[in-house]
Amino acid sequence: MNHNTPITPRPLPLPSATGQAQRLASADQLRTQGIPAAEVAARCRPGGWQQLLPGVFLLQPGPPTSEDRLKAALLYARRTGAVPPQGPDAMITGLAALTLHRFSSAPPLTALDRIDVLVPRTRRLRSTGWVRVVRAPESPEPVELTGVPVAPVARAVADAVSGLADAETVRRLLTEAVRGGHCEPGVVVRELSRARLLSRSHVVDAVDALLAEGRSLSEQRLYEMVREFALPDPLWNVDLRLPGGPHLGGVDAYWPDQAVAVELDTRAPRQDDDELWTEYTRKREHLERLGITVVHLTPRKLREAMDQQATVVRTALMAAADRQPAAYVVVLPR
């Protein structure tokens, strides 16, 4: 052998978990496997290994696959000295995460020029190349999809929206999150609020559409509950008033003979949430002082346990016979 003899790559000492040739490795992993930095540099010649990100190498020739890019981004975020002592260390978020969640409104992985990685706020890590580092005060519990840790939908939506200026794209992502059954509107809006995105006009417009979409779905489920579980037909979407007195508030369903009202809580965290909650509580307490039973239902309860909610409403209707008669109220269409 002389100095012109090419270095013949030798197999890595540690195979991948599948038994196939290892495709990706960090500099620390290679060092642990006995491959010094000089040899790594020698292998990264044309037609050999490739450095995809600082300290992350593709151990194969040819362009990286979408899976390679996802795992390389995670390897970069998990380099030695950067891993926290506890809790999730890194997960895919943003548009890449929504693609893995099978959002039709998210582009395919091959079309993404950036992959977002969510890490704890305390991490000393910079965005580089096609990886954008997103920090969170509290990391959510990741979901494993295709063997990759992925942020939950609501968090991934917020991180995707933070990098989008197109109002229509934002609206489509938020709408699919709710219409596709991935999460409730309030959960999405809470994440947008935490990310301080509700000051952007195009995001606020999309949120208003999202809340309308979520309320419409919840009302449909309420109609379905009454029909499927053979509850008496109520008066839908009415306002209650005292005769010649003040307005008591609107309810989504009301059974006048039993003085039972159902109200859907479709509030979402906004800047005036405390004020809205105070108003909601005041209305409920006023109705109950008048002898009207208010059943509080959330969109999540209707979606995940409709039978239990039907039992709650039926119990309230049956209990009306054992209560003192309620005050007379005027019922008007809302």
N, C-alpha and C positions, 0 to 999 in steps of 0.2 A: 504494500500500500504506500502511495506517495501523497503529497499535499493536494494533488489534483483529483484524487479518488473521491467521488461523492460519498457523503455519509448515508448509509443505508438505514432507514428508520427501523427501529426495533419495536416490537409490540410493547404496550404499556404493561407494567407488572400487575396492575389491578384491572380486570375486565369490568365492563358495566354490569348492572344488575341483571340485564337480560342475557348476558353471555356474549353479546355482540361486541364488536370493536367500539371502544369508547370514542365518542365524537367530540365532547367538550371537556375542558378541564381548566381550572384556574392555575395561576402561577404557583400558589401555595400547594395545591394538590400535586402538581408535577414535581415540585421540590420534595414533597413527602415521599413520592414514588421513586426518588433517586435520580431525577433528571435535572441537572444543573441549568442555570440560566443561559450559559454559553451554548449548550446543546439545543435548548429551546429556540434560541436565536438562529442557530444553524438550520434547524428544521423549518423555520419560517421563511424559506426561500421560495421563489416562484414554483408552483406546482406542489408545494408541501403544505405544512401547517399554516394557519392564518390567525392573526391577532384581531379578534372581532371588537374587543373593548379592552381598556387598560387592565392587564392581568387576567384576561380571559381568552382562551385559544380554541379554535376549531381544529381538531386533529385530523382533518380530512381535506383533500383538495376539492375544488368546486365551490359554488356559491352556497351559503348557509340556507337551510330550510326555515320555514316559519317557526317550527318547533325549536330549531337551533337558536334562533334569535330570542325567543321567549326564555329559554333556559340560560342563555348567555347573559341576559339582563338580570336574572335572578342570581347567577354566579357572581356577577359584578357587585351586586348589592350585598352579597354574603361573604365578601373577602375577609380573611383573617384580621382580627382586630376591630371589625365593624359590627359583629354580631352582638345584640343585647343579651344580658344575662337571662332574661325570661320574656315570654310572649312571642307573637309572630315576628320574625325578623324581616321578611320581605314578601310581597305578593304582587301579582300583576293587577293593574287597575286601569281606569280610563277606557278608551275605545277598544283596546286589545282585550280587556276583560269582558266587555259587552259582546264582542265577537265570540268569545269562548262561551258566554251565556246564551249564544245563538240568537242574538238580536238581528233581525232582518235589516234594521236601519243602520247598523254598524258596518263599516267596510270590511272586506276580507283581510286576514292578516297580511297577505302578500301586498296589499295596497297601502299598508301603514308605513309611513316614513319615521314614525316615532312609537316607542313602547313606554308606557308609564309604569313605574314601579313604586309601590307604596311602602314606606319604611317609617319606623318610629321617629318622632321629632328629634330625639337626642342623637340620632346617627350623624356622623360626620362623613357625608357622602355628597358628591357633586354630580349633577347631570353631565353626561358626556356622550358624544356621538349621537346615536339614535335612541338613547335611553334618557328619559326625563324622570328625575327623582322627585316624588311627591311625599311630603312629610305629614304625619298625623299625630295630634296630641295623644290619642288613644287608638291603637290599631284594632280594627274589627277582626272577628274570627274569620279566617279565609275559608273559601269553598274549594275543594279540589276538583278540577275539571281537566280531563286528558292528562292527569298526572302532574298538573301545575297548580300551585296555590293561587287562587283568584279572589279578589275583593268581592264582597256581596254587591248585588245589583245597585242598590241605592248609593253606596259609596262610589262605585265605578262610574255611575251616571254623573255624580257631582264632579269627579275628577276629569271626566271627558268634557263636560260643559265648561269647566274652567279654561280650557284651551280652544273653545269654539266661539266664533263671532257671528256665525250664520244662524239667524233666528229660526229658520225652517228646520235646520238640522237639530237644533236644540229641542224644538217642539216635538219632532218625531221621536227622539230618544226618550223624552219624558212620557209621551203618550204610550209608547210601546212598553215602558216599564210598568205602567198601570194596566193597560188593556191586555197585555200579555200575561197578567197574573203574577208578575215577578214580585211586586211589593205594593203597599198601599201608598196613596199620594202623600200622606203626612210624613211617612218615612223618607221619601225622596226630598220633600221640601225641607225637612230637618237637616239633611246632609247638605243641601244647597245653602241653608242658613249658616251652618257651621263653617262652610267654605267661604262665607262672606260674598256670595254671588247674587244675593237678592237686591243689590244696588244697581245691577245692570238691567237696563230697560228691556232688552230682548229676552232675558231670563225671566223677569217679572211677567211679561206677556205670556210666555210659555207656561209659567206656573199657574196663571189664572185659567188657562185652557186645561191644564192638568187637573186642577181642582174641580172644574166643571165636569170633566170626563169621569173623575173618581166619584163624584156625587151621583152622576147619572147611573153608573154601574151599581152603586150601593142601593139606589132607589129600585133598580130592576131586581136586585136580590131580595129586597124587602117585599116587593110584589110577589116574587116567586115563593117566598116563605109563607105568606098568607095563603096562597093558592095551594101549594104542595102539602101543607099541614092542616088544611081545611079549617083555618081560623075564620071567625065571622068577618065579613067585609067591613072595613073601617071607612071613615071619611078621609080621603087622601089630601095631603098638603093644604091644611086649613089654618086660619088665624083664630085665636080665641080672645074674646073680650068679655068684660063684665057688662051687664045691661046698663047702658048710659054711663059706663065707666071707662077706665083706661084699657089700652091694648095689653094683653097678657103675653103675647108672643105667638109665633108660628110653630106648628108641629108637623111631622111627616105623616102621621096616621093618628086618628082619634076615634075611639068607640064611645059615643055620647051616653049610651045606656049604662055602661060600666064606668064611665069617667076615667078611662085609661088612654094615655097618650104615648106614642113612640116617637122618639127623637133620635135621628142619626147624628152622630158626632163626626162630622167630616172636616172639623177644624184642622188647620195645619199650622206649624210653628211659623209665625211671622213676627215682625217687630212689635206689633200690638197684641200679641197672644195673651198676655196677662189681662189686658182690658177685656178681650173677648171672653176669656174664661170667667172673669168676674160677672160679666153680663149674663152668660149662660147659666151660672150657678144661681144668680139672683132670680132669673126667670123660673128655673126649676123649683126653687124653694117657695116662690109665690104660688105656683100651681099646686104644689103639695099642701100648702096651708089651706087652699080652697077645697081640698079633698080629692084632687085629681092625681092619680098615680102616673108618674112619668117613668117609662122604661127607656133606659139609655142603651143604645146599640152602637157599636163601632163597625166600620166596614170589615175589619179583620174578623170580628166575631161572626158576622154574617157569612163571610166567605169560608171560614174554617170550621164553624160549628153551628150551622143553620138550624139543625134539629134542636140543639140546646136552647137557642134563642127563641125558637117557636114555643118551647116548653115554658120559658120565662114569661112570655106574653100570655100564653094560655092560663098560667097560674094567676097572673095579675087580673085577668078577666073573671076567673072563677071566684077570686077573693072579694070581688066587688060586692057580693051579696052579704058579706060579713062586716062591711064598713058602713060608717055613717054616710048618708047621702051627701054627695058633693054639692057645692054651690052651683047655681044655675049660671051657665055661661053661654054667650052668643058665639055661634060657629059660622065663620065666613070663609069663602074660598080664598086661597092665597094667590 
